[in-house]
Amino acid sequence: QTPCSGGRGEFYKNKYGGGAGRGGNKGGAARGGGSYQSRPASTGGSYADLQRLLQGIDGRQYPAYHSLETVTGKGWFHSNMGFTLMFGRTQSDP
């Protein structure tokens, strides 16, 4: 018996190019549409800076959360509590 052609899988394969596998990328567009652009990572800052940034991106689309990413060894520090929060990579879609 031959499997049915078409269906949801075929729809998404045609829509997004498919075949690259999970996390793969065949061509220039990043998974989920649009083109990938390299973003400079943040050097972080104080806990108050992080709070302001989070309030600024609240309600925006997921790619805005890339502004939380920090360079290696840097991050958002809380001097009273004695910790530094670092984001190496943030997800751009749910």
Rosetta blueprint (number, residue, H / E / L):
1 Q L
2 T L
3 P L
4 C L
5 S L
6 G L
7 G H
8 R H
9 G H
10 E H
11 F H
12 Y H
13 K H
14 N H
15 K H
16 Y H
17 G L
18 G L
19 G L
20 A L
21 G L
22 R L
23 G L
24 G L
25 N L
26 K L
27 G L
28 G L
29 A E
30 A L
31 R L
32 G L
33 G L
34 G L
35 S E
36 Y L
37 Q L
38 S L
39 R L
40 P L
41 A L
42 S E
43 T E
44 G E
45 G E
46 S E
47 Y H
48 A H
49 D H
50 L H
51 Q H
52 R H
53 L H
54 L H
55 Q H
56 G H
57 I H
58 D L
59 G L
60 R L
61 Q L
62 Y H
63 P H
64 A H
65 Y H
66 H H
67 S H
68 L H
69 E L
70 T E
71 V E
72 T E
73 G E
74 K E
75 G E
76 W E
77 F E
78 H E
79 S L
80 N L
81 M L
82 G L
83 F E
84 T E
85 L E
86 M L
87 F L
88 G L
89 R L
90 T L
91 Q L
92 S L
93 D L
94 P L
